[in-house]
Amino acid sequence: MRIFGAPLARRIIFAVMIPALLVSYVVSSLFYMGAWQGFAALANFNLFVARIAAASFMAYALGQILDVHVFNRLRQNRRWWLAPTASTLFGNISDTLAFFFIAFWRSPDAFMAEHWMEIALVDYCFKVLISIIFFLPMYGVLLNMLLKKLADKSEISPLPAS
């Protein structure tokens, strides 16, 4: 997105949303409660699974749109790491809170209805930790490689070392 912009990123996000919703529902129905239910499980509509799939769908949309917006606003900053870090923090908090709230607030699953906030907090911390430790450095390496490759063909300069 840093190079090609937000419109392409948004098109990609929206192109994968409906297939992701369908796959989420189908896989969750087939493995409901962590056990293989067989293909017969698809014959009946599972409201609990649908709620979780819909929560995932809506949270993904919200998180990705916010992620793209924050990244796009910060992408020209000289500090290459600022845009992906800020977009990760904001996109993931909105995604995580939206998912857990939609899926488990007043859920028929008593444990999740009671503890969704604590689980969401742990989930968010884990996502951010993984993103900063693994994805951010990889992003920097790949971005620099791409910018060098494009610089050979044009006047784009690679990332500064700082």
C-alpha positions as CSV (number, residue, x, y, z in Angstrom):
1,M,0.0,0.0,0.0
2,R,2.9,2.4,0.7
3,I,3.8,2.4,-3.0
4,F,0.5,1.7,-4.8
5,G,-1.9,3.5,-2.4
6,A,-5.2,3.0,-0.5
7,P,-7.6,2.5,-3.5
8,L,-5.9,-0.8,-4.5
9,A,-5.7,-1.9,-0.9
10,R,-9.4,-1.3,-0.4
11,R,-10.3,-3.2,-3.6
12,I,-8.3,-6.2,-2.4
13,I,-9.9,-6.1,1.0
14,F,-13.5,-6.0,-0.4
15,A,-12.7,-8.7,-2.9
16,V,-11.9,-11.2,-0.2
17,M,-14.6,-10.4,2.3
18,I,-17.5,-12.5,0.9
19,P,-15.4,-15.6,0.2
20,A,-13.9,-15.2,3.7
21,L,-17.3,-15.0,5.3
22,L,-18.5,-18.2,3.5
23,V,-15.4,-20.1,4.3
24,S,-15.5,-19.1,7.9
25,Y,-19.1,-20.3,8.2
26,V,-18.6,-23.6,6.4
27,V,-15.4,-24.5,8.3
28,S,-16.8,-23.5,11.6
29,S,-20.0,-25.5,11.0
30,L,-18.0,-28.6,9.9
31,F,-15.8,-28.4,13.1
32,Y,-18.4,-27.0,15.5
33,M,-17.2,-27.2,19.1
34,G,-13.8,-28.3,17.9
35,A,-15.0,-31.7,16.6
36,W,-15.7,-32.9,13.0
37,Q,-19.5,-32.7,12.5
38,G,-19.6,-34.2,9.0
39,F,-21.0,-32.6,5.9
40,A,-24.5,-33.1,7.2
41,A,-23.9,-30.1,9.6
42,L,-24.2,-27.9,6.5
43,A,-27.8,-29.0,6.0
44,N,-28.9,-27.0,9.1
45,F,-28.3,-23.3,9.8
46,N,-26.2,-22.8,12.9
47,L,-27.1,-19.4,14.4
48,F,-24.1,-19.4,16.9
49,V,-21.7,-20.2,14.1
50,A,-23.3,-17.6,11.9
51,R,-23.0,-15.0,14.7
52,I,-19.2,-15.7,15.0
53,A,-18.8,-15.7,11.2
54,A,-20.7,-12.4,10.9
55,A,-18.6,-10.9,13.8
56,S,-15.4,-12.0,12.0
57,F,-16.7,-10.5,8.7
58,M,-17.7,-7.1,10.3
59,A,-14.6,-6.9,12.5
60,Y,-12.3,-7.7,9.5
61,A,-14.0,-5.0,7.5
62,L,-13.7,-2.4,10.2
63,G,-10.2,-3.3,11.2
64,Q,-8.9,-3.3,7.6
65,I,-10.6,-0.1,6.6
66,L,-9.1,1.6,9.7
67,D,-5.7,0.0,9.1
68,V,-5.7,1.3,5.5
69,H,-6.8,4.8,6.5
70,V,-4.2,5.1,9.3
71,F,-1.4,3.7,7.1
72,N,-2.4,5.9,4.2
73,R,-2.3,9.0,6.4
74,L,1.2,8.2,7.7
75,R,2.9,6.4,4.8
76,Q,4.9,9.4,3.6
77,N,6.6,9.8,7.0
78,R,10.4,9.5,6.8
79,R,10.2,6.9,9.6
80,W,9.2,3.9,7.5
81,W,8.1,1.9,10.5
82,L,5.6,4.5,11.8
83,A,2.7,3.8,9.3
84,P,2.7,0.0,9.7
85,T,3.1,0.2,13.4
86,A,0.3,2.7,14.0
87,S,-2.0,1.0,11.5
88,T,-1.4,-2.3,13.2
89,L,-2.2,-0.8,16.6
90,F,-5.4,0.9,15.5
91,G,-6.6,-1.7,13.0
92,N,-6.1,-4.6,15.5
93,I,-7.8,-2.9,18.4
94,S,-10.9,-2.1,16.4
95,D,-10.9,-5.6,14.8
96,T,-10.4,-7.4,18.1
97,L,-13.0,-5.4,20.1
98,A,-15.6,-5.5,17.3
99,F,-15.2,-9.3,16.9
100,F,-15.4,-10.2,20.5
101,F,-18.3,-7.8,21.2
102,I,-20.4,-8.9,18.3
103,A,-19.6,-12.6,18.7
104,F,-19.8,-13.0,22.5
105,W,-21.6,-10.1,24.2
106,R,-24.7,-11.7,25.7
107,S,-23.7,-14.9,24.0
108,P,-25.4,-18.2,24.7
109,D,-21.9,-19.5,25.7
110,A,-21.9,-18.3,29.4
111,F,-18.1,-18.5,29.7
112,M,-17.5,-16.3,26.7
113,A,-20.3,-13.9,27.6
114,E,-18.6,-13.3,30.9
115,H,-14.9,-13.3,29.9
116,W,-14.9,-11.9,26.4
117,M,-13.1,-8.7,27.4
118,E,-10.2,-10.5,29.1
119,I,-9.8,-12.8,26.2
120,A,-10.0,-9.9,23.7
121,L,-7.2,-8.1,25.6
122,V,-4.9,-11.1,25.5
123,D,-5.8,-11.7,21.8
124,Y,-5.0,-8.0,21.0
125,C,-1.7,-8.1,22.9
126,F,-0.6,-11.3,21.2
127,K,-1.5,-9.9,17.7
128,V,0.5,-6.7,18.4
129,L,3.5,-8.6,19.8
130,I,3.6,-10.9,16.8
131,S,3.2,-8.0,14.4
132,I,5.9,-5.9,15.9
133,I,8.4,-8.8,16.4
134,F,7.9,-10.6,13.1
135,F,5.9,-8.7,10.5
136,L,7.3,-5.2,11.0
137,P,10.9,-6.2,10.4
138,M,9.9,-8.4,7.4
139,Y,7.9,-5.4,6.1
140,G,11.0,-3.2,6.3
141,V,13.1,-5.8,4.5
142,L,10.6,-6.4,1.7
143,L,9.8,-2.7,1.3
144,N,13.5,-1.9,0.9
145,M,13.9,-4.6,-1.6
146,L,10.9,-3.5,-3.6
147,L,12.0,0.2,-3.5
148,K,15.5,-0.8,-4.7
149,K,14.0,-2.8,-7.5
150,L,11.7,0.1,-8.5
151,A,14.6,2.6,-8.1
152,D,16.6,0.7,-10.7
153,K,13.7,1.4,-13.1
154,S,12.8,5.0,-12.0
155,E,13.8,7.7,-9.6
156,I,12.4,6.2,-6.4
157,S,15.0,5.9,-3.6
158,P,15.2,3.1,-1.1
159,L,14.6,3.6,2.6
160,P,17.1,5.5,4.6
161,A,19.0,3.4,7.2
162,S,17.5,5.3,10.1
